[in-house]
Amino acid sequence: MKEVALVVGGRRHLLACPAEQEAHVRALAADIDRRLAGLPRHATNDARNLLLVALTLADELGDLQARVERGPTSAPKPRSACADKAEEDAPGAALHRLADRLESCAALLEELAASP
């Protein structure tokens, strides 16, 4: 495990993660930080702001899940079987990536809540 220093919402946090996941964890933290920065300036409650970001991510996940459940869109079909397979996998792959991001965000939120 590697200890990674992350800055989210202007605060420095230390987080342990597998060394091979460091870049991914940093990207997740940067995404959360970007989303926090997009909140109105008068919103100063850190816990509430992190909740708003988590709700936004959960909403995006729900949208992706709904897209997957609806199945392929009415867009024109690609010509090759390989392209068909790639199109079918794309929403599922995006859904899995977002689910992984949400799990990492949840773990980060738990660590933030546990730190003094």
BATI-237853 format. One record per atom (N, C-alpha, C): residue number from 1; residue in three letters; atom name; x negated, y negated, z negated. Coordinates in pm, whole numbers, m for minus. Example, Ala and Ser with C-alpha at 12.3 -4.5 7.8 and 13.67 -1.06 7.14 Angstrom:
% residues 2
<1, "ALA", "N", <m1319, 569, m780>>
<1, "ALA", "CA", <m1230, 450, m780>>
<1, "ALA", "C", <m1320, 330, m780>>
<2, "SER", "N", <m1285, 225, m708>>
<2, "SER", "CA", <m1367, 106, m714>>
<2, "SER", "C", <m1290, m3, m787>>
//
This chain:
% residues 116
<1, "MET", "N", <m84, 118, 0>>
<1, "MET", "CA", <0, 0, 0>>
<1, "MET", "C", <m89, m124, 0>>
<2, "LYS", "N", <m42, m223, 69>>
<2, "LYS", "CA", <m115, m348, 77>>
<2, "LYS", "C", <m30, m459, 16>>
<3, "GLU", "N", <m93, m547, m58>>
<3, "GLU", "CA", <m21, m660, m116>>
<3, "GLU", "C", <m25, m774, m15>>
<4, "VAL", "N", <93, m824, 19>>
<4, "VAL", "CA", <105, m928, 120>>
<4, "VAL", "C", <163, m1052, 55>>
<5, "ALA", "N", <103, m1166, 82>>
<5, "ALA", "CA", <155, m1294, 32>>
<5, "ALA", "C", <246, m1353, 138>>
<6, "LEU", "N", <369, m1379, 101>>
<6, "LEU", "CA", <468, m1436, 192>>
<6, "LEU", "C", <517, m1568, 137>>
<7, "VAL", "N", <544, m1662, 225>>
<7, "VAL", "CA", <603, m1788, 184>>
<7, "VAL", "C", <742, m1794, 246>>
<8, "VAL", "N", <842, m1797, 159>>
<8, "VAL", "CA", <981, m1805, 202>>
<8, "VAL", "C", <1048, m1916, 123>>
<9, "GLY", "N", <1107, m2009, 192>>
<9, "GLY", "CA", <1173, m2119, 124>>
<9, "GLY", "C", <1078, m2206, 44>>
<10, "GLY", "N", <953, m2213, 89>>
<10, "GLY", "CA", <854, m2294, 20>>
<10, "GLY", "C", <793, m2228, m103>>
<11, "ARG", "N", <832, m2105, m129>>
<11, "ARG", "CA", <779, m2034, m245>>
<11, "ARG", "C", <693, m1917, m199>>
<12, "ARG", "N", <585, m1895, m272>>
<12, "ARG", "CA", <494, m1785, m240>>
<12, "ARG", "C", <538, m1661, m316>>
<13, "HIS", "N", <544, m1550, m244>>
<13, "HIS", "CA", <585, m1423, m304>>
<13, "HIS", "C", <484, m1316, m264>>
<14, "LEU", "N", <449, m1230, m359>>
<14, "LEU", "CA", <363, m1116, m331>>
<14, "LEU", "C", <451, m993, m317>>
<15, "LEU", "N", <424, m918, m212>>
<15, "LEU", "CA", <505, m801, m184>>
<15, "LEU", "C", <413, m688, m141>>
<16, "ALA", "N", <436, m569, m196>>
<16, "ALA", "CA", <357, m452, m157>>
<16, "ALA", "C", <429, m383, m41>>
<17, "CYS", "N", <352, m346, 60>>
<17, "CYS", "CA", <409, m274, 173>>
<17, "CYS", "C", <299, m189, 236>>
<18, "PRO", "N", <337, m87, 312>>
<18, "PRO", "CA", <235, m9, 382>>
<18, "PRO", "C", <156, m101, 477>>
<19, "ALA", "N", <27, m79, 486>>
<19, "ALA", "CA", <m59, m166, 568>>
<19, "ALA", "C", <m8, m177, 711>>
<20, "GLU", "N", <43, m68, 766>>
<20, "GLU", "CA", <89, m70, 905>>
<20, "GLU", "C", <219, m151, 922>>
<21, "GLN", "N", <284, m185, 813>>
<21, "GLN", "CA", <407, m263, 818>>
<21, "GLN", "C", <387, m412, 792>>
<22, "GLU", "N", <262, m451, 764>>
<22, "GLU", "CA", <235, m590, 726>>
<22, "GLU", "C", <287, m690, 830>>
<23, "ALA", "N", <256, m671, 955>>
<23, "ALA", "CA", <299, m766, 1059>>
<23, "ALA", "C", <450, m773, 1065>>
<24, "HIS", "N", <514, m659, 1053>>
<24, "HIS", "CA", <661, m655, 1058>>
<24, "HIS", "C", <720, m729, 938>>
<25, "VAL", "N", <666, m706, 820>>
<25, "VAL", "CA", <716, m772, 699>>
<25, "VAL", "C", <694, m923, 709>>
<26, "ARG", "N", <579, m964, 762>>
<26, "ARG", "CA", <554, m1107, 781>>
<26, "ARG", "C", <654, m1168, 879>>
<27, "ALA", "N", <686, m1095, 984>>
<27, "ALA", "CA", <783, m1145, 1082>>
<27, "ALA", "C", <922, m1157, 1019>>
<28, "LEU", "N", <957, m1060, 936>>
<28, "LEU", "CA", <1086, m1066, 866>>
<28, "LEU", "C", <1092, m1188, 774>>
<29, "ALA", "N", <984, m1208, 699>>
<29, "ALA", "CA", <978, m1323, 608>>
<29, "ALA", "C", <986, m1454, 686>>
<30, "ALA", "N", <920, m1459, 801>>
<30, "ALA", "CA", <924, m1581, 884>>
<30, "ALA", "C", <1065, m1605, 935>>
<31, "ASP", "N", <1136, m1498, 971>>
<31, "ASP", "CA", <1274, m1512, 1017>>
<31, "ASP", "C", <1363, m1564, 903>>
<32, "ILE", "N", <1346, m1510, 785>>
<32, "ILE", "CA", <1425, m1556, 669>>
<32, "ILE", "C", <1392, m1701, 639>>
<33, "ASP", "N", <1265, m1735, 644>>
<33, "ASP", "CA", <1223, m1872, 617>>
<33, "ASP", "C", <1283, m1968, 721>>
<34, "ARG", "N", <1283, m1927, 846>>
<34, "ARG", "CA", <1342, m2009, 953>>
<34, "ARG", "C", <1490, m2030, 930>>
<35, "ARG", "N", <1558, m1925, 889>>
<35, "ARG", "CA", <1702, m1936, 863>>
<35, "ARG", "C", <1728, m2025, 741>>
<36, "LEU", "N", <1646, m2012, 638>>
<36, "LEU", "CA", <1660, m2098, 521>>
<36, "LEU", "C", <1638, m2245, 559>>
<37, "ALA", "N", <1540, m2269, 643>>
<37, "ALA", "CA", <1511, m2407, 685>>
<37, "ALA", "C", <1628, m2466, 764>>
<38, "GLY", "N", <1708, m2380, 825>>
<38, "GLY", "CA", <1822, m2427, 904>>
<38, "GLY", "C", <1944, m2461, 820>>
<39, "LEU", "N", <1940, m2434, 691>>
<39, "LEU", "CA", <2052, m2466, 604>>
<39, "LEU", "C", <2053, m2616, 575>>
<40, "PRO", "N", <2169, m2671, 542>>
<40, "PRO", "CA", <2175, m2815, 511>>
<40, "PRO", "C", <2080, m2850, 398>>
<41, "ARG", "N", <2023, m2969, 405>>
<41, "ARG", "CA", <1924, m3014, 307>>
<41, "ARG", "C", <1981, m3024, 165>>
<42, "HIS", "N", <2111, m3045, 151>>
<42, "HIS", "CA", <2169, m3059, 17>>
<42, "HIS", "C", <2187, m2924, m53>>
<43, "ALA", "N", <2168, m2815, 19>>
<43, "ALA", "CA", <2181, m2682, m40>>
<43, "ALA", "C", <2049, m2646, m108>>
<44, "THR", "N", <2041, m2665, m240>>
<44, "THR", "CA", <1914, m2646, m309>>
<44, "THR", "C", <1909, m2524, m401>>
<45, "ASN", "N", <2017, m2451, m412>>
<45, "ASN", "CA", <2021, m2333, m497>>
<45, "ASN", "C", <1957, m2216, m421>>
<46, "ASP", "N", <1837, m2175, m464>>
<46, "ASP", "CA", <1763, m2071, m392>>
<46, "ASP", "C", <1841, m1940, m379>>
<47, "ALA", "N", <1901, m1895, m487>>
<47, "ALA", "CA", <1974, m1768, m482>>
<47, "ALA", "C", <2092, m1778, m386>>
<48, "ARG", "N", <2162, m1890, m389>>
<48, "ARG", "CA", <2277, m1908, m299>>
<48, "ARG", "C", <2230, m1915, m153>>
<49, "ASN", "N", <2119, m1985, m129>>
<49, "ASN", "CA", <2067, m1995, 6>>
<49, "ASN", "C", <2026, m1858, 60>>
<50, "LEU", "N", <1960, m1777, m23>>
<50, "LEU", "CA", <1923, m1642, 20>>
<50, "LEU", "C", <2047, m1557, 46>>
<51, "LEU", "N", <2151, m1577, m34>>
<51, "LEU", "CA", <2276, m1506, m11>>
<51, "LEU", "C", <2335, m1547, 124>>
<52, "LEU", "N", <2333, m1675, 156>>
<52, "LEU", "CA", <2385, m1722, 285>>
<52, "LEU", "C", <2308, m1660, 401>>
<53, "VAL", "N", <2176, m1651, 388>>
<53, "VAL", "CA", <2096, m1589, 492>>
<53, "VAL", "C", <2130, m1440, 504>>
<54, "ALA", "N", <2143, m1373, 390>>
<54, "ALA", "CA", <2177, m1230, 391>>
<54, "ALA", "C", <2314, m1208, 456>>
<55, "LEU", "N", <2410, m1294, 426>>
<55, "LEU", "CA", <2543, m1283, 486>>
<55, "LEU", "C", <2537, m1306, 637>>
<56, "THR", "N", <2453, m1399, 680>>
<56, "THR", "CA", <2436, m1424, 824>>
<56, "THR", "C", <2380, m1300, 892>>
<57, "LEU", "N", <2279, m1239, 831>>
<57, "LEU", "CA", <2220, m1118, 888>>
<57, "LEU", "C", <2321, m1003, 889>>
<58, "ALA", "N", <2398, m991, 783>>
<58, "ALA", "CA", <2500, m886, 777>>
<58, "ALA", "C", <2606, m908, 885>>
<59, "ASP", "N", <2642, m1034, 910>>
<59, "ASP", "CA", <2739, m1066, 1014>>
<59, "ASP", "C", <2684, m1027, 1151>>
<60, "GLU", "N", <2558, m1058, 1176>>
<60, "GLU", "CA", <2495, m1019, 1302>>
<60, "GLU", "C", <2494, m868, 1319>>
<61, "LEU", "N", <2464, m797, 1210>>
<61, "LEU", "CA", <2466, m651, 1214>>
<61, "LEU", "C", <2606, m600, 1246>>
<62, "GLY", "N", <2707, m659, 1183>>
<62, "GLY", "CA", <2845, m620, 1211>>
<62, "GLY", "C", <2882, m642, 1357>>
<63, "ASP", "N", <2839, m754, 1414>>
<63, "ASP", "CA", <2865, m781, 1556>>
<63, "ASP", "C", <2801, m675, 1644>>
<64, "LEU", "N", <2676, m639, 1612>>
<64, "LEU", "CA", <2608, m536, 1691>>
<64, "LEU", "C", <2675, m400, 1676>>
<65, "GLN", "N", <2718, m367, 1554>>
<65, "GLN", "CA", <2789, m241, 1534>>
<65, "GLN", "C", <2917, m237, 1615>>
<66, "ALA", "N", <2989, m348, 1618>>
<66, "ALA", "CA", <3114, m355, 1695>>
<66, "ALA", "C", <3086, m336, 1844>>
<67, "ARG", "N", <2976, m396, 1892>>
<67, "ARG", "CA", <2939, m380, 2033>>
<67, "ARG", "C", <2910, m234, 2065>>
<68, "VAL", "N", <2839, m167, 1975>>
<68, "VAL", "CA", <2806, m27, 1996>>
<68, "VAL", "C", <2933, 58, 1996>>
<69, "GLU", "N", <3024, 30, 1903>>
<69, "GLU", "CA", <3148, 108, 1894>>
<69, "GLU", "C", <3236, 87, 2016>>
<70, "ARG", "N", <3234, m35, 2074>>
<70, "ARG", "CA", <3314, m62, 2194>>
<70, "ARG", "C", <3261, 12, 2314>>
<71, "GLY", "N", <3135, 49, 2309>>
<71, "GLY", "CA", <3075, 121, 2421>>
<71, "GLY", "C", <3023, 27, 2527>>
<72, "PRO", "N", <2986, 83, 2641>>
<72, "PRO", "CA", <2930, 3, 2749>>
<72, "PRO", "C", <3026, m108, 2793>>
<73, "THR", "N", <2970, m219, 2833>>
<73, "THR", "CA", <3052, m332, 2880>>
<73, "THR", "C", <3098, m306, 3021>>
<74, "SER", "N", <3177, m396, 3072>>
<74, "SER", "CA", <3227, m381, 3208>>
<74, "SER", "C", <3128, m435, 3310>>
<75, "ALA", "N", <3006, m461, 3268>>
<75, "ALA", "CA", <2904, m510, 3361>>
<75, "ALA", "C", <2876, m403, 3466>>
<76, "PRO", "N", <2830, m445, 3582>>
<76, "PRO", "CA", <2799, m347, 3687>>
<76, "PRO", "C", <2697, m245, 3637>>
<77, "LYS", "N", <2717, m121, 3676>>
<77, "LYS", "CA", <2629, m12, 3635>>
<77, "LYS", "C", <2497, m19, 3711>>
<78, "PRO", "N", <2386, 10, 3643>>
<78, "PRO", "CA", <2258, 19, 3714>>
<78, "PRO", "C", <2261, 135, 3811>>
<79, "ARG", "N", <2172, 131, 3908>>
<79, "ARG", "CA", <2175, 233, 4013>>
<79, "ARG", "C", <2112, 366, 3973>>
<80, "SER", "N", <2016, 365, 3882>>
<80, "SER", "CA", <1945, 489, 3852>>
<80, "SER", "C", <1991, 547, 3719>>
<81, "ALA", "N", <1975, 677, 3704>>
<81, "ALA", "CA", <2010, 745, 3578>>
<81, "ALA", "C", <1920, 695, 3466>>
<82, "CYS", "N", <1794, 666, 3496>>
<82, "CYS", "CA", <1702, 615, 3394>>
<82, "CYS", "C", <1750, 479, 3345>>
<83, "ALA", "N", <1794, 395, 3435>>
<83, "ALA", "CA", <1844, 263, 3396>>
<83, "ALA", "C", <1970, 278, 3313>>
<84, "ASP", "N", <2058, 375, 3349>>
<84, "ASP", "CA", <2178, 401, 3269>>
<84, "ASP", "C", <2141, 435, 3126>>
<85, "LYS", "N", <2045, 523, 3109>>
<85, "LYS", "CA", <2001, 565, 2976>>
<85, "LYS", "C", <1944, 447, 2899>>
<86, "ALA", "N", <1865, 363, 2965>>
<86, "ALA", "CA", <1806, 246, 2899>>
<86, "ALA", "C", <1915, 151, 2855>>
<87, "GLU", "N", <2018, 131, 2939>>
<87, "GLU", "CA", <2127, 40, 2901>>
<87, "GLU", "C", <2204, 95, 2782>>
<88, "GLU", "N", <2229, 226, 2780>>
<88, "GLU", "CA", <2302, 285, 2668>>
<88, "GLU", "C", <2221, 276, 2539>>
<89, "ASP", "N", <2091, 290, 2548>>
<89, "ASP", "CA", <2007, 287, 2429>>
<89, "ASP", "C", <1985, 147, 2376>>
<90, "ALA", "N", <1994, 46, 2461>>
<90, "ALA", "CA", <1961, m90, 2419>>
<90, "ALA", "C", <2043, m138, 2300>>
<91, "PRO", "N", <2177, m130, 2301>>
<91, "PRO", "CA", <2250, m177, 2183>>
<91, "PRO", "C", <2218, m95, 2058>>
<92, "GLY", "N", <2203, 35, 2073>>
<92, "GLY", "CA", <2171, 120, 1959>>
<92, "GLY", "C", <2033, 87, 1902>>
<93, "ALA", "N", <1937, 63, 1990>>
<93, "ALA", "CA", <1803, 28, 1945>>
<93, "ALA", "C", <1804, m106, 1874>>
<94, "ALA", "N", <1879, m201, 1930>>
<94, "ALA", "CA", <1889, m333, 1865>>
<94, "ALA", "C", <1956, m319, 1729>>
<95, "LEU", "N", <2056, m236, 1721>>
<95, "LEU", "CA", <2126, m214, 1595>>
<95, "LEU", "C", <2031, m154, 1491>>
<96, "HIS", "N", <1951, m59, 1532>>
<96, "HIS", "CA", <1855, 2, 1439>>
<96, "HIS", "C", <1750, m98, 1394>>
<97, "ARG", "N", <1703, m182, 1487>>
<97, "ARG", "CA", <1604, m284, 1449>>
<97, "ARG", "C", <1665, m382, 1348>>
<98, "LEU", "N", <1789, m423, 1374>>
<98, "LEU", "CA", <1853, m517, 1282>>
<98, "LEU", "C", <1878, m450, 1147>>
<99, "ALA", "N", <1918, m324, 1147>>
<99, "ALA", "CA", <1939, m253, 1020>>
<99, "ALA", "C", <1809, m245, 941>>
<100, "ASP", "N", <1697, m218, 1010>>
<100, "ASP", "CA", <1567, m215, 943>>
<100, "ASP", "C", <1535, m353, 885>>
<101, "ARG", "N", <1564, m457, 961>>
<101, "ARG", "CA", <1538, m593, 912>>
<101, "ARG", "C", <1622, m622, 788>>
<102, "LEU", "N", <1750, m582, 791>>
<102, "LEU", "CA", <1836, m607, 676>>
<102, "LEU", "C", <1788, m531, 553>>
<103, "GLU", "N", <1744, m408, 573>>
<103, "GLU", "CA", <1692, m331, 460>>
<103, "GLU", "C", <1568, m398, 401>>
<104, "SER", "N", <1481, m448, 487>>
<104, "SER", "CA", <1362, m519, 438>>
<104, "SER", "C", <1401, m647, 366>>
<105, "CYS", "N", <1500, m717, 421>>
<105, "CYS", "CA", <1547, m840, 356>>
<105, "CYS", "C", <1608, m808, 219>>
<106, "ALA", "N", <1684, m701, 212>>
<106, "ALA", "CA", <1744, m662, 85>>
<106, "ALA", "C", <1636, m630, m18>>
<107, "ALA", "N", <1532, m559, 26>>
<107, "ALA", "CA", <1422, m526, m65>>
<107, "ALA", "C", <1352, m653, m111>>
<108, "LEU", "N", <1334, m747, m20>>
<108, "LEU", "CA", <1271, m874, m56>>
<108, "LEU", "C", <1358, m950, m156>>
<109, "LEU", "N", <1489, m952, m132>>
<109, "LEU", "CA", <1580, m1020, m224>>
<109, "LEU", "C", <1575, m957, m364>>
<110, "GLU", "N", <1567, m824, m368>>
<110, "GLU", "CA", <1558, m756, m496>>
<110, "GLU", "C", <1429, m794, m567>>
<111, "GLU", "N", <1320, m801, m494>>
<111, "GLU", "CA", <1192, m840, m555>>
<111, "GLU", "C", <1198, m985, m604>>
<112, "LEU", "N", <1259, m1072, m524>>
<112, "LEU", "CA", <1270, m1212, m563>>
<112, "LEU", "C", <1356, m1227, m689>>
<113, "ALA", "N", <1463, m1151, m697>>
<113, "ALA", "CA", <1551, m1158, m813>>
<113, "ALA", "C", <1481, m1104, m937>>
<114, "ALA", "N", <1392, m1008, m920>>
<114, "ALA", "CA", <1322, m947, m1034>>
<114, "ALA", "C", <1204, m1029, m1081>>
<115, "SER", "N", <1152, m1117, m994>>
<115, "SER", "CA", <1035, m1196, m1034>>
<115, "SER", "C", <1077, m1315, m1118>>
<116, "PRO", "N", <993, m1354, m1217>>
<116, "PRO", "CA", <1029, m1465, m1306>>
<116, "PRO", "C", <1029, m1599, m1238>>
//
